[in-house]
């Protein structure tokens, strides 16, 4: 009996909440993925890149609640490591925050029919002038599920070479002002823990790689 939650192994012996009988990573999400009904939806803004709507959702008791939903295209990010275990980071101005951030190379799925790994290849070439021969999926992230549908798949790229001169991308807008930096991976971990790197996808990916190495 799960009553719509994780399988139980009983109540916590001393604190509120229940004990799950297996790791969350083993949970069969389809058994619990039951969206609440939407009684009304209004599109406020729509473009090729992002949309904004207002949804009225109905909770299990029948009460209604209005929620704003930002729906961008999906996205990808890339952990790029050279042969000396240096991590590639890009420095880019982010207008919503009004400042520059240090991040992984990343971008949106804005080409019809493009698979995530192909988008990652494209973004790496566009933002860092690099081609990688080895690609591995690392993480799939729900970025801000309280108000956005955005999901990002993060890849690890190794075995690198430079993009041929004839294939270089002319970067525009914020990307024209982008800088690329190579940082020893252990120093990137330190920068995350010290708060010098705060971009969520970058933090998640760096720590995931670090944990995988410690196993």
KERO-934998 format. One record per atom (N, C-alpha, C): z, y, x; residue in three letters. Coordinates in steps of 0.001 Angstrom, whole numbers, padded with zeros to 6 digits, always signed. Layout:
N
ZYXALA/...
end
This chain:
215
+000000-001197+000854UNK/+000000+000000+000000UNK/+000000+001243+000887UNK/-000983+002112+000725UNK/-001077+003266+001608UNK/-000847+004582+000878UNK/-000831+004615-000403UNK/-000723+005808-001262UNK/-001605+006958-000760UNK/-002806+006618-000251UNK/-003751+007640+000166UNK/-003516+008197+001542UNK/-002526+007685+002252UNK/-002242+008160+003593UNK/-002457+007018+004588UNK/-001977+007214+005817UNK/-002097+006165+006804UNK/-001296+004930+006388UNK/-001715+003729+006813UNK/-000893+002553+006569UNK/+000503+002762+007131UNK/+001512+002290+006415UNK/+002883+002612+006769UNK/+003586+001479+007487UNK/+004503+001854+008360UNK/+005428+000900+008959UNK/+006848+001311+008616UNK/+007004+002100+007552UNK/+008323+002552+007125UNK/+008546+004015+007446UNK/+009660+004553+006938UNK/+010015+005939+007205UNK/+010495+006104+008645UNK/+010346+007340+009148UNK/+010923+007648+010455UNK/+012429+007425+010371UNK/+013039+006824+011386UNK/+014473+006499+011282UNK/+015398+007693+011206UNK/+014962+008896+011656UNK/+015881+010023+011684UNK/+015277+011328+011199UNK/+013960+011412+011088UNK/+013300+012671+010778UNK/+012369+012510+009594UNK/+012013+013625+008915UNK/+011068+013522+007809UNK/+009726+012982+008283UNK/+009078+012236+007408UNK/+007768+011690+007732UNK/+007805+010182+007827UNK/+006610+009600+007957UNK/+006464+008158+007970UNK/+005836+007689+009268UNK/+006086+006450+009627UNK/+005533+005860+010832UNK/+004226+005149+010506UNK/+003187+005433+011286UNK/+001923+004726+011121UNK/+001982+003424+011905UNK/+001299+002403+011393UNK/+001373+001106+012048UNK/+000263+000885+013056UNK/-000587+001918+013293UNK/-001579+001820+014355UNK/-001945+003226+014791UNK/-002608+003326+015931UNK/-002997+004626+016454UNK/-003961+005314+015503UNK/-003844+006653+015441UNK/-004760+007404+014587UNK/-006209+007154+014967UNK/-006456+006908+016245UNK/-007830+006669+016684UNK/-008430+005428+016055UNK/-007587+004512+015550UNK/-008075+003286+014935UNK/-008193+003389+013422UNK/-007861+004555+012889UNK/-007875+004731+011448UNK/-009294+004634+010896UNK/-009454+003946+009786UNK/-010756+003881+009130UNK/-010896+005111+008242UNK/-011563+006119+008787UNK/-011593+007413+008112UNK/-012208+007323+006726UNK/-013158+006408+006550UNK/-013822+006324+005247UNK/-012844+005977+004134UNK/-011758+005291+004454UNK/-010787+004918+003436UNK/-010002+006113+002918UNK/-010003+007215+003671UNK/-009166+008356+003317UNK/-009978+009635+003109UNK/-011270+009541+003274UNK/-012141+010707+003188UNK/-012545+010946+001742UNK/-011635+011524+000981UNK/-011860+011790-000436UNK/-011799+013298-000675UNK/-012964+013982-000671UNK/-012929+015438-000842UNK/-012421+015840-002223UNK/-011705+016957-002247UNK/-011273+017507-003531UNK/-012485+018105-004243UNK/-012543+018001-005574UNK/-013678+018549-006320UNK/-013793+020062-006142UNK/-015027+020546-006206UNK/-015310+021983-006156UNK/-015748+022402-007554UNK/-014961+023260-008192UNK/-015287+023690-009558UNK/-016245+024869-009583UNK/-016307+025625-008489UNK/-017213+026778-008416UNK/-017486+027082-006961UNK/-018735+027473-006653UNK/-019100+027859-005294UNK/-020052+029040-005341UNK/-019791+030030-004505UNK/-020615+031236-004461UNK/-021028+031519-003030UNK/-022328+031639-002768UNK/-022824+031978-001443UNK/-022719+033478-001223UNK/-022041+033863-000157UNK/-021836+035274+000151UNK/-022831+035753+001197UNK/-023136+034896+002155UNK/-024086+035229+003209UNK/-024798+033959+003629UNK/-026099+034085+003932UNK/-026849+032908+004359UNK/-027902+033332+005375UNK/-028005+032585+006474UNK/-029017+032851+007495UNK/-029375+031532+008158UNK/-030332+031585+009076UNK/-030725+030368+009789UNK/-029601+029843+010667UNK/-028674+030712+011045UNK/-027631+030360+012002UNK/-026299+030013+011347UNK/-025953+030746+010283UNK/-024612+030592+009717UNK/-024623+031027+008254UNK/-023745+030418+007474UNK/-023582+030845+006083UNK/-022102+030984+005769UNK/-021829+031759+004735UNK/-020460+031964+004267UNK/-020447+031807+002759UNK/-019527+030986+002271UNK/-019428+030819+000823UNK/-017970+030835+000405UNK/-017758+031031-000882UNK/-016430+030976-001469UNK/-016388+029779-002417UNK/-015536+028818-002115UNK/-015387+027612-002933UNK/-014066+027637-003690UNK/-014110+027221-004937UNK/-012877+026987-005693UNK/-012660+025479-005747UNK/-011580+025018-005115UNK/-011314+023582-005044UNK/-010182+023215-006006UNK/-010199+021960-006436UNK/-009213+021466-007407UNK/-008358+020419-006716UNK/-007049+020689-006623UNK/-006163+019749-005942UNK/-005819+018570-006860UNK/-005141+017530-006347UNK/-004870+016342-007164UNK/-004063+016602-008424UNK/-003316+017712-008455UNK/-002547+018023-009663UNK/-003358+018793-010691UNK/-004585+019203-010329UNK/-005444+019955-011240UNK/-005443+021448-011000UNK/-004605+021945-010085UNK/-004579+023379-009784UNK/-005798+023767-008954UNK/-006273+025013-009136UNK/-007435+025503-008410UNK/-007020+026470-007299UNK/-007803+026462-006223UNK/-007527+027318-005072UNK/-008857+027804-004511UNK/-008944+029096-004186UNK/-010161+029671-003623UNK/-010087+029600-002098UNK/-011151+029087-001498UNK/-011210+028950-000049UNK/-012537+029500+000484UNK/-012476+030292+001541UNK/-013679+030744+002234UNK/-014123+029654+003197UNK/-015421+029389+003221UNK/-015977+028350+004087UNK/-017108+028949+004913UNK/-016914+028964+006225UNK/-017958+029380+007156UNK/-018706+028122+007594UNK/-020024+028128+007458UNK/-020823+026935+007753UNK/-021912+027262+008773UNK/-021577+027180+010064UNK/-022610+027345+011087UNK/-023365+026042+011301UNK/-024432+026107+012085UNK/-025074+024876+012523UNK/-024101+024089+013395UNK/-024328+022801+013514UNK/-023548+022038+014470UNK/-023810+022536+015883UNK/-023031+022035+016850UNK/-023153+022550+018209UNK/-022867+021452+019226UNK/-023189+021753+020458UNK/-022930+020847+021574UNK/-022343+021643+022726UNK/-021637+020940+023611UNK/-021127+021532+024841UNK/-021249+020488+025938UNK/-021220+020957+027197UNK/-021489+020058+028313UNK/-020468+020244+029427UNK/-019794+019145+029793UNK/-018987+019091+031008UNK/-019946+018728+032145UNK/-020172+019666+033051UNK/-021134+019478+034133UNK/-020368+019339+035448UNK/-020513+018193+036107UNK/-019786+017925+037347UNK/-020767+017626+038471UNK/-020573+018308+039611UNK/-021448+018045+040753UNK/-020880+016900+041592UNK/-021534+016598+042693UNK/-021147+015448+043514UNK/-019811+015649+044218UNK/-019332+016888+044284UNK/-018038+017180+044910UNK/-016960+017470+043881UNK/-017179+017031+042653UNK/-016207+017160+041560UNK/-015888+018618+041238UNK/-016902+019449+041331UNK/-016769+020823+040855UNK/-017314+020905+039432UNK/-016626+021667+038603UNK/-016997+021838+037199UNK/-017753+023150+037021UNK/-018861+023085+036305UNK/-019624+024299+036000UNK/-019025+024996+034785UNK/-018731+026271+034936UNK/-018242+027098+033836UNK/-019122+028335+033731UNK/-019313+028811+032515UNK/-020089+030030+032313UNK/-019171+031120+031787UNK/-019449+032317+032225UNK/-018688+033499+031798UNK/-019576+034294+030851UNK/-019100+034490+029615UNK/-019955+035094+028594UNK/-019153+036046+027721UNK/-019774+037174+027365UNK/-019127+038109+026439UNK/-019164+037543+025026UNK/-018008+037567+024355UNK/-017901+037093+022976UNK/-017462+038258+022105UNK/-018395+038756+021305UNK/-018130+039966+020526UNK/-016945+039838+019565UNK/-016782+038729+018803UNK/-015643+038676+017885UNK/-014294+038895+018566UNK/-014174+038472+019822UNK/-012930+038682+020562UNK/-012951+039963+021385UNK/-014142+040535+021561UNK/-014247+041773+022320UNK/-013977+041609+023800UNK/-014254+040438+024345UNK/-014021+040225+025777UNK/-014843+039031+026263UNK/-014865+038870+027574UNK/-015579+037769+028185UNK/-014685+036530+028224UNK/-015301+035369+028030UNK/-014576+034108+028101UNK/-015210+033216+029149UNK/-014380+032333+029710UNK/-014859+031276+030585UNK/-014988+030015+029739UNK/-016192+029417+029714UNK/-016465+028301+028818UNK/-017348+027262+029491UNK/-017459+026115+028819UNK/-018504+025163+029160UNK/-019852+025694+028674UNK/-020946+025317+029308UNK/-022254+025585+028698UNK/-022312+024953+027307UNK/-022824+025677+026339UNK/-022785+025202+024950UNK/-023833+025934+024131UNK/-024108+025385+022949UNK/-025038+026042+022049UNK/-025181+025285+020745UNK/-025942+025843+019846UNK/-026043+025301+018497UNK/-027237+024365+018342UNK/-027159+023530+017308UNK/-028273+022661+016936UNK/-029234+023474+016076UNK/-030072+024227+016735UNK/-030943+025143+015986UNK/-032410+024772+016066UNK/-032708+023541+016487UNK/-034077+023036+016487UNK/-034149+021879+015500UNK/-035018+021980+014516UNK/-035108+020944+013474UNK/-035344+019567+014087UNK/-034523+018600+013666UNK/-034691+017229+014097UNK/-034183+016919+015488UNK/-033648+017892+016179UNK/-033174+017684+017549UNK/-031860+016906+017561UNK/-031789+015858+018358UNK/-030574+015086+018503UNK/-029582+015839+019394UNK/-028272+015618+019191UNK/-027280+016365+019979UNK/-027483+016284+021488UNK/-027779+015103+022023UNK/-027930+015011+023474UNK/-029143+015804+023953UNK/-030191+015875+023137UNK/-031349+016683+023510UNK/-031010+018167+023452UNK/-030215+018558+022472UNK/-029763+019951+022416UNK/-028913+020284+023635UNK/-028080+019336+024060UNK/-027252+019556+025243UNK/-028114+019716+026491UNK/-029159+018895+026608UNK/-030092+019038+027729UNK/-030732+020430+027713UNK/-031162+020849+026537UNK/-031812+022154+026411UNK/-030857+023288+026783UNK/-029624+023224+026260UNK/-028658+024281+026544UNK/-028290+024338+028023UNK/-028180+023183+028664UNK/-027863+023176+030090UNK/-028965+023859+030894UNK/-030208+023572+030536UNK/-031322+024215+031229UNK/-031364+025711+030943UNK/-031113+026097+029680UNK/-031200+027504+029308UNK/-030068+028334+029909UNK/-028859+027790+029931UNK/-027704+028584+030341UNK/-027355+028450+031815UNK/-027784+027345+032445UNK/-027366+027110+033825UNK/-028501+026740+034766UNK/-029721+026673+034263UNK/-030883+026343+035101UNK/-030720+024982+035766UNK/-030162+024029+035026UNK/-029886+022705+035570UNK/-030465+021609+034690UNK/-030800+020489+035334UNK/-031210+019253+034667UNK/-030266+018164+035151UNK/-029825+017301+034240UNK/-028944+016190+034602UNK/-029618+014872+034256UNK/-029464+013884+035134UNK/-030054+012569+034895UNK/-029110+011649+034134UNK/-027808+011913+034186UNK/-026820+011038+033548UNK/-026078+011804+032463UNK/-026046+011224+031247UNK/-025389+011857+030096UNK/-024489+010853+029392UNK/-023252+011290+029081UNK/-022296+010455+028359UNK/-021599+011296+027304UNK/-021481+010767+026088UNK/-020734+011475+025039UNK/-019246+011359+025316UNK/-018539+012477+025254UNK/-017108+012513+025569UNK/-016248+012691+024334UNK/-016539+013688+023512UNK/-015691+014053+022375UNK/-016543+014569+021227UNK/-016005+014418+020015UNK/-016531+015130+018854UNK/-015369+015920+018269UNK/-015554+017227+018149UNK/-014475+018134+017787UNK/-014762+018834+016466UNK/-013748+018922+015604UNK/-013772+019810+014442UNK/-013096+021098+014889UNK/-013859+022177+014972UNK/-013387+023347+015697UNK/-012291+024129+014971UNK/-012576+024592+013760UNK/-011574+025353+012991UNK/-011625+024870+011556UNK/-011111+023666+011269UNK/-011306+023047+009955UNK/-010615+023769+008810UNK/-009748+024733+009104UNK/-009133+025490+008029UNK/-010107+026390+007298UNK/-011207+026772+007965UNK/-012166+027650+007287UNK/-013611+027415+007691UNK/-013879+026447+008576UNK/-015245+026272+009052UNK/-015638+024803+009071UNK/-016922+024558+008825UNK/-017461+023201+008890UNK/-017909+022827+010296UNK/-017792+023728+011248UNK/-018390+023525+012566UNK/-017819+022304+013279UNK/-018721+021466+013772UNK/-018363+020335+014611UNK/-019181+020406+015891UNK/-018547+020043+016999UNK/-019184+020100+018305UNK/-019073+018741+018978UNK/-020188+018256+019509UNK/-020141+017062+020354UNK/-020207+017506+021805UNK/-019294+016971+022612UNK/-019213+017322+024027UNK/-019733+016163+024861UNK/-020596+016482+025806UNK/-021169+015479+026703UNK/-020715+015749+028136UNK/-020728+014688+028951UNK/-020542+014822+030393UNK/-021897+014623+031057UNK/-022283+015568+031905UNK/-023574+015514+032594UNK/-023349+015481+034101UNK/-023977+014515+034766UNK/-023898+014395+036219UNK/-025291+014083+036774UNK/-025355+013903+038094UNK/-026614+013652+038790UNK/-027566+014809+038522UNK/-027269+015938+039143UNK/-027876+017219+038796UNK/-029006+017608+039744UNK/-029914+018415+039212UNK/-030910+019091+040032UNK/-031251+020412+039351UNK/-031826+021310+040100UNK/-032196+022621+039557UNK/-033463+022514+038712UNK/-033546+023350+037698UNK/-034765+023470+036901UNK/-035882+024041+037780UNK/-037073+023512+037630UNK/-038216+024031+038385UNK/-038444+025505+038055UNK/-038895+026258+039040UNK/-039074+027699+038848UNK/-039950+028022+037644UNK/-040991+027241+037431UNK/-041914+027508+036328UNK/-041298+027243+034958UNK/-040174+026527+034936UNK/-039541+026165+033664UNK/-038278+026966+033379UNK/-037976+027939+034203UNK/-036759+028717+034001UNK/-036825+029499+032691UNK/-035673+029601+032023UNK/-035561+030336+030761UNK/-035220+031794+031030UNK/-035854+032695+030288UNK/-035468+034103+030326UNK/-034340+034301+029321UNK/-033136+034513+029827UNK/-031973+034648+028941UNK/-031927+036043+028328UNK/-031469+036109+027059UNK/-031459+037357+026309UNK/-030075+037632+025740UNK/-029875+038891+025304UNK/-028630+039324+024644UNK/-027420+038977+025518UNK/-026368+038393+024924UNK/-025177+038078+025713UNK/-025481+037130+026864UNK/-026435+036218+026644UNK/-026745+035244+027691UNK/-027401+035898+028900UNK/-028052+037045+028719UNK/-028652+037752+029854UNK/-027577+038257+030813UNK/-026366+038438+030304UNK/-025245+038945+031104UNK/-024302+037812+031529UNK/-024727+036582+031332UNK/-023897+035415+031615UNK/-023838+035152+033125UNK/-022672+034708+033580UNK/-022508+034301+034980UNK/-022104+032828+035021UNK/-022507+032150+036083UNK/-022181+030733+036252UNK/-021240+030579+037457UNK/-020233+029731+037266UNK/-019236+029508+038319UNK/-018981+028008+038479UNK/-018809+027589+039740UNK/-018406+026216+040036UNK/-016955+026229+040488UNK/-016114+025459+039820UNK/-014678+025434+040098UNK/-014239+023994+040341UNK/-013490+023714+041421UNK/-012972+022355+041605UNK/-012265+021883+040336UNK/-012533+020645+039937UNK/-012047+020193+038636UNK/-010533+020305+038514UNK/-009789+019968+039565UNK/-008329+020048+039460UNK/-007865+021482+039247UNK/-008617+022450+039796UNK/-008275+023841+039552UNK/-008610+024264+038121UNK/-009639+023654+037547UNK/-009956+023928+036141UNK/-008829+023441+035239UNK/-008265+022270+035558UNK/-007111+021778+034795UNK/-005953+022762+034910UNK/-005682+023235+036118UNK/-004604+024216+036310UNK/-004860+025484+035508UNK/-006129+025917+035461UNK/-006465+027137+034723UNK/-006229+026966+033228UNK/-006503+025770+032712UNK/-006231+025490+031299UNK/-004726+025567+031036UNK/-003950+024881+031864UNK/-002502+024827+031633UNK/-001839+026183+031824UNK/-002455+027047+032633UNK/-001913+028390+032848UNK/-002411+029391+031812UNK/-003319+028968+030934UNK/-003835+029852+029898UNK/-004974+030741+030338UNK/-005498+030527+031549UNK/-006614+031356+032013UNK/-007927+030916+031384UNK/-008014+029658+030997UNK/-009123+029164+030186UNK/-008560+028860+028815UNK/-009078+029541+027783UNK/-008507+029399+026441UNK/-009513+028955+025389UNK/-010782+028925+025717UNK/-011797+028475+024754UNK/-011508+027038+024346UNK/-011462+026775+023045UNK/-010925+025502+022566UNK/-011754+024294+022985UNK/-013079+024398+022918UNK/-013898+023248+023312UNK/-013754+022964+024794UNK/-013623+024032+025579UNK/-013486+023875+027025UNK/-012142+023268+027375UNK/-011086+023753+026743UNK/-009746+023187+026954UNK/-009727+021707+026588UNK/-010249+021381+025403UNK/-010239+019992+024936UNK/-010989+019074+025895UNK/-012162+019514+026329UNK/-012992+018666+027171UNK/-012378+018460+028553UNK/-011872+019531+029149UNK/-011261+019400+030478UNK/-010066+018456+030426UNK/-009212+018614+029432UNK/-008038+017740+029338UNK/-008432+016308+029005UNK/-009493+016126+028218UNK/-009948+014767+027907UNK/-010437+014056+029163UNK/-011187+014770+029992UNK/-011643+014171+031251UNK/-010447+013846+032140UNK/-009490+014753+032210UNK/-008314+014531+033046UNK/-007540+013293+032579UNK/-007354+013165+031279UNK/-006628+012010+030740UNK/-007384+010721+031011UNK/-008695+010752+030836UNK/-009493+009546+031062UNK/-009408+009090+032513UNK/-009278+010034+033430UNK/-009152+009680+034845UNK/-007777+009093+035171UNK/-006780+009463+034406UNK/-005410+008993+034682UNK/-005152+007602+034132UNK/-006043+007082+033296UNK/-005823+005784+032684UNK/-006074+004658+033670UNK/
end
